[in-house]
Amino acid sequence: MIALENVSKLYRRDSEEVRALDEVSISVAAGEFVAVRGPSGCGKSTLLLTVGGMIRPTEGRALIDGEDLYALSARDRARRRAEKIGFVFQMFHLVPYLSALDNVLVPTLAGMSAGRKQARELLERLQLGHRVRHRPAELSTGERQRVALARALLKRPAIILADEPTGNLDPASAAQVMSYLADFHRDGGTLLLVSHDPLAAEHTDRTVQLLEGHLAG
Amino acid sequence: MFIIRMLLREIRHRKLNFISALIAVITAVGLFVGVFTACEASRRETVRLMRNMGFNLIIVPEGTDMVDFWSQDYARKEMPEEYVHRLANSKDLSIQHLVARLQKRIEWRGRKILLTGILPEVQMKYLPAKSAMIEAPEPGTVYVGYELWRGTDIQVGQEIELGDKSFRVAMRLEEQGTKDDIRIYGHLHDVQEVLGKPGRINEVEALGCLCLGDALADIRQQLARELPGTHVTEFRSIAIMRAETRKMIENYAALIIPAILIVAAVWVGLLALGNVRERRAEIGVLRAMGVSSWPIAVLFLGKAVLIGLVGAALGFVLGTWLASHFGPQVFPLTARKIAPMYSLLSWSLIGAALMCVVASYLPIVQGVMQDPAQVLREE
């Protein structure tokens, strides 16, 4: 389902060269839940965004369902993201001026068909039925992350890429979010999760370590 | 429709940004509409004033000694009456309201007076018909100047003698404070008969265009082609001074309005830049969700268009109010001519919306083209 083949990513800042990923190869089978752990700055977010078709690797290939994402045009790559991938971020990145319901509907701008009814059902499933009209500033951090999760789930993606989804949450909210991600996994979804949180390992099939751009173990 | 809801929610959320941009557009459009409305009213009134003040061109026979003309009040030389019809039939003359006159100083009842024969206005054949500027006496009647009837028994309807002919007084003229007060006006053909100069005139009065600059030189060239045996001179008047004042204000407006538009455009552009920068994460997430550049650009361009349209509508109201409120102080004679120019509304709407789109274009392109991964990694 997901495969990185000898992926390297170099950043240049002034005369300094930073190798965020160094010949990383990893594959995640359909329906598998994999966690990537590692210290800050080890390249976890770069790895996730590379898989998501948002950072072109300096070397190597990123494949989704056998298709090299970076061989596609930017337009087709965006379409694949819209069709197959849902993102969940540590900072939620909700649109501050939209209600919870409208935030869940934001992916419809990518042209997918999903209605308010479907969005409302998702919010109810994530125990946010009473918060549909609230804006992000009126929600707790846990509620914001659940809205972000509902947004990622709206288009019924095959893959969810989650970047520290519990990083800003209290333990209770973190456990709740992890259980929803586990539900997605149980329903056959593929998950690649980047996290410091040891709790994440309880739900995953496999955990890999990333250290200074290399996969270890 | 979701995109429109998003656009409106964002405006409500960032009111200050929207209102600031709106103020810029309202100011620019308001000043544009205000100045334009006042200038247009002033132009119309100047034309009216000019017309009310009488003719501004006088055509005399070539070779007329102008020193003699101004001291005598008329040209000693004469020309055929038929000249006025030749002028009227010309396609290339930028003059109107042609009035042929024959005048001469004569002795009447023991006093020196000016006897003036007037032919009713001849319309220019190839120009739209205009209402006559003057009312010429009917044949067999005369108008008597103020100083000539004051203190006498001359009454309207009474017969008076001119030469060996008798004429009915059709009007006693009010005091003018000019030589018109010692003038008797009659129909041109009657006066020609009294003076023994049938078919002759010594001047044609006309109204030339109110243009400044080389209008007189142009008219002289046109007349030289049409009527080589004539000479034209222009009455400089207070109306011309007003036209020059108006021109000066228009020149200021031509300088100030573009400057205001540029300042407003820069203002709107900077606000758009600030808005785009503030929403970098939002744009990044939209891109991560596979939203293409176009819906994102529509979100920002839609806002720019809305600012332009709302700003133009409010600016039109403001400008019209400014013109009607302060215009009469700037242009005292134009007060009643200042009225809303609804044609400016559509131009303002189109122009302001375009200005906002152009001013916001580069910030929007920059926002849409930014690397979403960079924004998301910065979190």
Interface residues (C-beta under 8 A of the other chain):
Chain A: S45 T46 L49 G52 M54 I55 R75 A78 R79 R80 R81 A82 E83 I85 F87 F89 Q90 M91 H93 V95 P96 Y97 L98 D102 L105 V106 P107 T108 L109 A110 R151 D163
Chain B: F2 I3 R5 M6 R9 E10 R12 H13 R14 A281 E282 G284 V285 L286 R287 A288 M289 G290 V291 S292 P295 I296 P372 A373 L376 R377 E379
